[in-house]
């Protein structure tokens, strides 16, 4: 399949072409790969995958919790021993040194908030309600039938207001990883449930000793973004997740994203194309392709129907035409995510069009092997090159979505983001058989100069060549923006 950008398939001779060139100086944006080590049967296989990530344009490898697990990576049995894949800390440090030599940041994921109730080296008084039976960690969620439920994780909540526990995190977990194991970034798991004073001390003392280390606060959940992000903001985290795209639809929460932007001081946020917590993009694309049957199902209901009931475990079992259409819709999905905020994240296997969501209890190499080959990785690499070519493409701003975002709808959808005095419009047509139309927002129509993206570079200026209404062909997209 072709790289179908932009809307203007051909340009008049007077419209200039500029190849993508990376912005000079320090790049403020991060492209994360969320990597579950369970997907890989050996360290060498994991290294090979890291090389492919670098070639795609990833600059941060986020490794899911690598500590000795109880029954899940997020239920840690011992923070002072690595998981079986690495064997010992020497093996882990050697792997992280390899990642560093590839030029990627090395981010580890630390469950500060919870652990196995019988975890090694954890004192009983470090748990909340330690005199009783402890408090099981979990969060509100929605099941496959749309009911709001409580999901417990099998771990128990730690009391991070306890200074002795903070001493342990610093001396036994963080400092060794940064000082000896080549780690330079930390994801704060379930940051919304942490004591901001204790978390603030973790961040402050780590940065005092290792100024190059940076922290990403996880703030996903069903509640408002600003509520989930508050502990991380108070503690001084450097970056955050942006919940807008994670929610199905996205139309309901731009104002909440704006409040977060104001209260965080405009700190970088990360859009999730996918992660270990959410549905795989190929599964969402399949639902758009089979909208009559799957389009109105929630994430969990969709996964249950396709994987458990239909037993569809790989796109390889689809026809060539269906497979191609799923890849095309996945490309459009990636395009929407790529330009939404400063940072971008995808979970390993998204580029291979895996269908099954990651299961941190059981997913392994066989599950990863169900991916397919396509030109999706090359498409992603091209867009990441484009993202690195202009500060506007990787910045925060006021984002207003438009069009058909609701489940089961196909056609035009997109957003306009205003960052400073510049504007960016991203729009896609998820209808693969019919053209679709949308009207240009006022801020784009009134711009004195406009440019558009094309394969390999940008085209423009396009002033006077765009009408008030634009047509997108089946499966097409457009990116239009104002220059500096």
Secondary structure, 3 states (H helix, E strand, C coil): CCCCCCCCCCCCCCCEEEECCCCCCCCCCCEEEEECHHHCCCHHHHHHHHHHHHHHCCCEEEECCCEEEEEECCEEEEEEEECCCCCCHHHHHHHHHHHHHCCCEEEEEECCCEECCCCCCCCHHHECCCCCCCCEEEEEEECCCCCEEEEEEEEEEECCCCHHHHHHHHHHHHHHHHHHCCCCEEEECCHHHCCHHHHHHHHHHHHHHCCCCEEEECCCCCCCHHHHHHHHHHHCCCEEEECCCCCCCCCCCHHHHHHHHHHCCCCCEEEECCCCCCCCHHHHHHHHHCHHHHCCCCHHHHHHHHHHHCCCCCHHHCCHHHHHHHHHHHHHHHHHHHCCCCEEEEECCHHHCCCCCCCCCCCCHHHHCCCCCCCHHHHHHHHHHHHCCCHHHHCCCEEEEEECCCCCCCCEEEEEEEECCEEEEEEEECCCCCCEEEECCHHHHCCCCCEEEECCEEEECCCCCCCCEEEECCCCEEEEECCC
